[in-house]
Amino acid sequence: MQTKNILHATIFFACLSIFQSCQKESKNKNLTEELASSRNVSVLVAGTVTPVQVYGVWHAGNDYCIWGTARTVTEFDNKNHWLIDRGDIEHKPSVNIVILSFVHPLKLLNHTTDATTLNGVPRGMTADIVNYFKSHGIRVMLSIGGITYTDVWDQALAANAVQLGMNAAAVAQQLGVGIEIDYEQNRNPNLNGLQQFINAYRSQIPYDATGNNHAARLTIDLAAGDRWLIDICRKATADWLTTNNPVLDYANAMVAARQPSISGAITSWQEHVDGKPQYGPPIPPLAPAKFTGGLWLVGSKAIPECINFNNSLQKSTGSFVQSVLPNGAGITPGMLGYMFWAAECQGTRAVCTTPPNSCEGGVGAGATFYNIPVPMPALRQN
């Protein structure tokens, strides 16, 4: 397994040298497909469904996740109007959460000001853009990290994890947003430093089960299943995502290396529900109410997730997502919902979700089908 991971990492970084993009994906390529074909995973679902509560997008901006330039609301709306208007009679939003991706961890720690950053925050992540979404009832979060910033996450945690957490909390309070931890260190992650970061954040903004304080929303990204980011998954599941003493609000199971089949997506998400008791140490099971499932929004061309809900994975996996039974953690059936990677422009080899490729027909239609609540309600806790 380690050899396979190294090979995939080598291929991945070789590709980065050829084209520009930002990434949020499980690098252990197509493990979901391998697992699905093995037919060793049993899926238990409830007879009734639990409504989807989280339905959103990671947003890459117009410069592949740099967010390096301040934008006017008019220009931003021209490219992203589908997010606040799914095209129905009532002009409801297509999503109830947008996660602006990514904040550079070391620049946040050092309050860096440079060509693309102002006091540690990307220049494009302004109060105007945050309020563009919040004025329509859409919750906003900032994502710290991404695969490109794995090394600088390591550097920032080693330098001063406590101050990094304090700075993240200050930005969250200033902008009225939540924070997502996207620390994609697959080998020997600094879990002690990450614990210090979380402790520092929570010292400033305690956990809020009601969801009323947007700055209190603190989440983490995990791999599509349990076979990558294993150490982070084990720590997060055991210590931060419990239902009896939650520290983080929930996790996002990130997109796989490529869009999976129906069975592949379900198998990955079932891994989180089941945990990995055979690992040493084991990964405990994760309550379905404590995570979302990630899907690709676009590829080299527009795909059903964006333009054709009836043929999309968010429709075909919906019964599972709304009814998967707990298997050792939690008491209520159903995952929290879906997240899509990524709005606007994620890379030079992917189409942007801007007209004529805006996503009212995929994500927007899904919001209507699932009757997504806007604004997001208080989330299930168990």
C-alpha positions as CSV (number, residue, x, y, z in Angstrom):
1,M,0.0,0.0,0.0
2,Q,2.8,2.4,0.8
3,T,4.4,1.8,-2.6
4,K,1.1,2.6,-4.3
5,N,0.8,5.8,-2.3
6,I,4.3,6.9,-3.3
7,L,3.6,6.1,-7.0
8,H,0.4,8.1,-7.0
9,A,2.1,11.0,-5.2
10,T,4.9,11.0,-7.8
11,I,2.4,11.1,-10.7
12,F,0.4,13.8,-8.9
13,F,3.3,16.2,-8.5
14,A,4.5,15.5,-12.0
15,C,1.1,16.7,-13.2
16,L,1.4,19.8,-11.2
17,S,4.5,20.8,-13.1
18,I,2.5,20.6,-16.4
19,F,-0.7,22.5,-15.6
20,Q,-1.9,24.8,-12.9
21,S,-4.6,23.8,-10.6
22,C,-5.6,23.6,-7.0
23,Q,-6.4,20.3,-5.4
24,K,-8.6,18.9,-2.7
25,E,-8.6,15.1,-3.3
26,S,-7.8,11.7,-1.9
27,K,-4.5,10.9,-3.7
28,N,-4.9,7.1,-3.2
29,K,-6.3,6.8,-6.6
30,N,-9.5,4.9,-7.1
31,L,-9.4,2.9,-3.9
32,T,-13.2,3.4,-3.9
33,E,-13.5,1.5,-7.1
34,E,-11.2,-1.3,-5.9
35,L,-13.3,-1.7,-2.7
36,A,-16.6,-1.6,-4.6
37,S,-15.5,-4.3,-6.9
38,S,-14.4,-6.5,-4.0
39,R,-18.0,-6.6,-2.7
40,N,-16.7,-6.9,0.9
41,V,-18.6,-4.0,2.3
42,S,-22.1,-4.3,3.6
43,V,-24.4,-1.3,3.5
44,L,-27.2,-0.9,6.1
45,V,-29.8,1.8,5.5
46,A,-32.8,2.9,7.5
47,G,-36.4,2.6,6.2
48,T,-36.8,6.4,6.5
49,V,-34.6,9.2,5.3
50,T,-33.1,12.1,7.1
51,P,-33.2,15.4,5.2
52,V,-29.9,16.7,3.8
53,Q,-28.7,19.7,5.9
54,V,-25.3,20.6,4.3
55,Y,-25.2,21.2,0.6
56,G,-22.4,23.4,-0.6
57,V,-19.3,24.1,-2.7
58,W,-15.7,24.7,-2.2
59,H,-15.0,27.9,-4.1
60,A,-11.7,28.2,-6.0
61,G,-12.1,31.8,-7.1
62,N,-11.0,32.9,-10.6
63,D,-7.3,32.2,-10.1
64,Y,-7.1,28.5,-9.0
65,C,-7.4,28.9,-5.3
66,I,-5.1,31.9,-4.8
67,W,-7.8,34.4,-4.3
68,G,-5.1,37.0,-4.9
69,T,-7.1,39.9,-6.2
70,A,-9.9,41.9,-4.6
71,R,-13.0,41.7,-6.8
72,T,-16.1,43.9,-7.2
73,V,-19.4,42.4,-6.3
74,T,-20.7,43.1,-9.8
75,E,-17.9,41.2,-11.5
76,F,-18.1,38.4,-9.0
77,D,-21.8,38.1,-9.4
78,N,-21.5,37.9,-13.2
79,K,-19.4,34.7,-12.8
80,N,-21.1,33.2,-9.8
81,H,-24.8,34.2,-9.8
82,W,-25.9,30.6,-10.1
83,L,-24.8,30.1,-6.5
84,I,-27.3,32.6,-5.1
85,D,-30.0,31.9,-7.7
86,R,-30.9,28.3,-8.8
87,G,-33.2,29.7,-11.5
88,D,-36.5,28.8,-9.9
89,I,-39.5,31.1,-9.5
90,E,-38.4,32.1,-6.0
91,H,-34.7,32.6,-7.0
92,K,-33.5,30.5,-4.1
93,P,-29.8,29.8,-3.7
94,S,-28.3,26.6,-5.1
95,V,-26.3,26.0,-1.9
96,N,-26.4,26.8,1.8
97,I,-22.7,26.9,2.3
98,V,-19.6,28.2,0.4
99,I,-16.1,27.5,1.5
100,L,-13.5,29.9,0.1
101,S,-10.3,27.9,-0.7
102,F,-7.5,28.4,0.3
103,V,-5.8,30.4,3.0
104,H,-2.0,30.0,3.2
105,P,-1.2,28.7,6.7
106,L,2.2,30.3,7.1
107,K,1.0,33.7,5.8
108,L,-1.9,33.5,8.2
109,L,0.5,32.8,11.1
110,N,2.8,35.7,10.1
111,H,0.1,38.2,9.1
112,T,1.8,38.5,5.8
113,T,1.1,41.4,3.4
114,D,2.2,40.9,-0.1
115,A,0.9,41.1,-3.7
116,T,-1.8,38.5,-3.1
117,T,-2.3,38.6,0.7
118,L,-3.4,41.3,3.2
119,N,-2.6,40.7,6.9
120,G,-2.4,36.9,6.3
121,V,-5.7,36.6,4.3
122,P,-6.0,36.3,0.5
123,R,-6.9,39.7,-0.9
124,G,-9.9,38.3,-2.7
125,M,-11.5,37.0,0.5
126,T,-13.1,40.3,1.4
127,A,-16.0,41.3,3.5
128,D,-17.9,42.2,0.3
129,I,-17.6,38.7,-1.1
130,V,-18.4,37.1,2.2
131,N,-21.5,39.3,2.5
132,Y,-22.5,38.6,-1.1
133,F,-23.2,35.1,0.1
134,K,-24.4,35.8,3.6
135,S,-27.0,38.3,2.4
136,H,-28.7,35.4,0.6
137,G,-28.6,33.2,3.7
138,I,-25.6,31.2,2.6
139,R,-23.0,30.3,5.3
140,V,-19.4,31.1,4.5
141,M,-16.2,29.4,5.6
142,L,-12.5,29.9,4.8
143,S,-10.4,26.8,4.1
144,I,-6.9,26.8,5.4
145,G,-4.5,24.6,3.4
146,G,-5.2,22.3,0.5
147,I,-2.7,19.8,-0.9
148,T,-0.5,22.6,-2.3
149,Y,0.0,24.0,1.1
150,T,0.8,20.8,3.0
151,D,4.4,21.7,3.6
152,V,3.5,25.2,4.9
153,W,0.9,23.7,7.2
154,D,3.8,21.6,8.7
155,Q,6.0,24.7,8.9
156,A,3.3,26.8,10.5
157,L,2.4,24.2,13.1
158,A,6.0,23.7,14.0
159,A,6.6,27.4,14.3
160,N,3.7,28.3,16.5
161,A,0.5,26.2,16.4
162,V,-1.1,28.2,19.2
163,Q,-0.7,31.5,17.4
164,L,-1.9,30.1,14.2
165,G,-5.1,29.0,15.9
166,M,-5.5,32.4,17.5
167,N,-5.1,34.1,14.2
168,A,-7.6,31.8,12.5
169,A,-10.1,32.6,15.2
170,A,-9.5,36.4,14.9
171,V,-10.1,36.2,11.1
172,A,-13.3,34.1,11.6
173,Q,-14.6,36.7,14.1
174,Q,-13.7,39.6,11.9
175,L,-15.4,38.3,8.8
176,G,-18.2,36.3,10.5
177,V,-17.1,33.0,8.9
178,G,-16.2,29.5,9.9
179,I,-12.9,27.8,9.4
180,E,-12.1,24.6,7.7
181,I,-8.9,22.6,8.4
182,D,-7.5,21.1,5.2
183,Y,-4.3,19.6,6.4
184,E,-3.4,16.9,3.8
185,Q,-0.3,15.5,5.4
186,N,-0.4,11.7,4.8
187,R,2.9,10.9,6.4
188,N,3.7,11.7,10.0
189,P,1.3,14.7,10.4
190,N,1.9,17.0,13.3
191,L,-1.0,15.9,15.4
192,N,0.2,17.6,18.5
193,G,0.5,20.9,16.7
194,L,-2.9,20.4,15.2
195,Q,-4.3,19.7,18.6
196,Q,-2.7,23.0,19.8
197,F,-4.3,24.8,16.9
198,I,-7.7,23.5,17.7
199,N,-7.3,24.2,21.4
200,A,-6.3,27.8,20.7
201,Y,-9.2,28.3,18.3
202,R,-11.7,26.9,20.8
203,S,-10.2,29.0,23.6
204,Q,-11.4,32.1,21.7
205,I,-14.6,30.6,20.2
206,P,-16.2,27.7,22.0
207,Y,-18.1,25.0,20.2
208,D,-21.7,26.1,19.4
209,A,-24.2,23.3,18.7
210,T,-26.8,25.9,17.7
211,G,-24.7,27.1,14.8
212,N,-25.8,30.7,15.5
213,N,-22.2,31.9,15.8
214,H,-20.8,31.4,12.3
215,A,-17.3,31.9,13.6
216,A,-17.7,28.9,15.9
217,R,-18.1,26.5,13.0
218,L,-14.8,24.6,12.8
219,T,-14.5,21.6,10.5
220,I,-11.9,19.3,9.1
221,D,-11.3,17.5,5.8
222,L,-10.7,13.8,5.7
223,A,-10.0,11.5,2.7
224,A,-12.8,10.1,0.6
225,G,-12.5,6.9,2.7
226,D,-10.3,5.7,5.6
227,R,-7.3,4.6,3.5
228,W,-5.5,7.9,3.1
229,L,-4.7,10.6,5.8
230,I,-5.0,7.6,8.1
231,D,-3.4,9.3,11.2
232,I,-5.4,12.4,10.9
233,C,-8.6,10.4,10.3
234,R,-7.9,8.3,13.4
235,K,-7.2,11.3,15.6
236,A,-10.2,13.4,14.3
237,T,-12.7,10.5,14.6
238,A,-11.5,9.5,18.1
239,D,-11.0,12.9,19.7
240,W,-12.7,15.7,17.8
241,L,-15.8,14.3,16.1
242,T,-17.4,12.4,18.8
243,T,-21.1,12.9,19.5
244,N,-20.8,13.0,23.3
245,N,-18.0,15.7,23.5
246,P,-17.6,17.3,20.0
247,V,-14.7,19.6,19.4
248,L,-15.1,20.0,15.7
249,D,-18.5,20.4,14.1
250,Y,-18.1,17.8,11.4
251,A,-15.8,16.5,8.7
252,N,-15.9,16.6,4.9
253,A,-15.0,13.4,3.1
254,M,-13.1,14.9,0.2
255,V,-13.4,14.0,-3.5
256,A,-11.6,11.0,-4.7
257,A,-8.8,11.2,-7.3
258,R,-11.5,11.1,-10.0
259,Q,-15.2,11.0,-9.9
260,P,-16.3,7.5,-8.6
261,S,-19.1,5.2,-9.6
262,I,-22.2,5.1,-7.5
263,S,-20.8,2.0,-5.6
264,G,-17.4,3.6,-5.3
265,A,-18.7,6.7,-3.6
266,I,-20.9,4.7,-1.3
267,T,-18.1,2.3,-0.4
268,S,-15.8,5.2,0.6
269,W,-18.4,6.9,2.8
270,Q,-19.3,3.6,4.4
271,E,-15.6,3.2,5.4
272,H,-16.0,6.3,7.6
273,V,-19.2,4.9,9.1
274,D,-17.6,1.5,9.8
275,G,-14.1,2.6,10.8
276,K,-11.2,0.3,10.5
277,P,-11.0,-2.1,13.5
278,Q,-8.4,-4.1,11.7
279,Y,-5.9,-1.3,11.6
280,G,-3.3,-1.0,14.4
281,P,-4.2,1.3,16.1
282,P,-7.8,1.0,14.8
283,I,-9.8,3.9,13.3
284,P,-13.1,4.1,15.2
285,P,-16.4,4.5,13.4
286,L,-17.7,8.0,12.6
287,A,-21.3,8.9,13.2
288,P,-23.0,9.6,9.9
289,A,-24.3,12.9,11.4
290,K,-20.7,14.0,11.6
291,F,-19.6,14.1,7.9
292,T,-20.5,15.1,4.4
293,G,-19.5,13.4,1.1
294,G,-17.5,15.2,-1.6
295,L,-18.2,15.0,-5.3
296,W,-16.5,16.6,-8.3
297,L,-18.5,19.5,-9.8
298,V,-16.8,19.7,-13.2
299,G,-14.0,18.1,-15.2
300,S,-12.5,18.8,-18.5
301,K,-16.1,19.5,-19.5
302,A,-19.3,20.1,-17.6
303,I,-20.6,16.9,-16.0
304,P,-24.0,15.9,-14.6
305,E,-23.1,17.2,-11.1
306,C,-23.1,20.7,-12.7
307,I,-25.6,20.5,-15.5
308,N,-27.9,17.4,-15.2
309,F,-29.1,16.5,-11.8
310,N,-31.2,13.5,-13.0
311,N,-28.0,11.7,-14.1
312,S,-25.8,12.9,-11.2
313,L,-24.2,11.1,-8.3
314,Q,-25.9,13.5,-5.9
315,K,-29.2,12.0,-7.0
316,S,-28.1,8.3,-7.4
317,T,-26.4,8.2,-4.0
318,G,-29.1,10.2,-2.3
319,S,-30.9,7.3,-0.7
320,F,-27.7,6.1,0.9
321,V,-26.6,9.6,2.1
322,Q,-30.0,10.2,3.7
323,S,-30.4,6.8,5.3
324,V,-27.1,5.1,6.1
325,L,-27.3,3.6,9.5
326,P,-24.7,4.2,12.3
327,N,-22.3,1.4,12.9
328,G,-20.8,2.0,16.3
329,A,-21.0,5.8,16.6
330,G,-24.1,8.1,16.6
331,I,-27.8,7.2,16.7
332,T,-29.4,8.9,13.8
333,P,-29.3,7.6,10.2
334,G,-28.0,9.6,7.3
335,M,-24.9,11.7,6.5
336,L,-25.1,15.5,6.8
337,G,-25.1,16.0,3.0
338,Y,-22.8,16.9,0.1
339,M,-20.0,19.2,-0.8
340,F,-18.8,19.8,-4.4
341,W,-15.3,20.6,-5.7
342,A,-15.2,23.3,-7.0
343,A,-17.0,26.5,-8.0
344,E,-15.5,28.9,-10.5
345,C,-12.0,28.0,-11.7
346,Q,-10.1,25.2,-10.1
347,G,-7.6,24.5,-12.8
348,T,-6.5,25.1,-16.4
349,R,-7.7,21.6,-17.4
350,A,-11.1,21.9,-15.9
351,V,-13.9,24.1,-17.1
352,C,-15.0,27.0,-14.9
353,T,-18.5,27.0,-13.5
354,T,-19.1,30.4,-15.1
355,P,-21.6,31.0,-17.9
356,P,-22.3,29.0,-20.1
357,N,-21.2,26.3,-17.7
358,S,-23.0,27.5,-14.6
359,C,-24.6,24.8,-12.4
360,E,-28.2,25.6,-11.9
361,G,-29.2,22.4,-13.7
362,G,-27.1,20.1,-11.4
363,V,-26.5,21.5,-8.0
364,G,-29.3,24.0,-8.3
365,A,-31.8,21.3,-9.3
366,G,-30.5,19.1,-6.5
367,A,-31.2,21.9,-4.0
368,T,-34.8,21.9,-5.1
369,F,-35.1,18.1,-5.2
370,Y,-33.7,17.7,-1.6
371,N,-35.5,20.8,-0.4
372,I,-32.2,22.2,1.0
373,P,-32.8,24.5,3.9
374,V,-31.4,28.1,3.4
375,P,-30.1,29.3,5.7
376,M,-28.5,26.1,7.1
377,P,-30.3,24.9,10.2
378,A,-28.8,23.8,13.5
379,L,-27.1,20.5,12.6
380,R,-27.9,17.1,14.0
381,Q,-25.5,16.3,16.9
382,N,-25.7,12.5,16.9
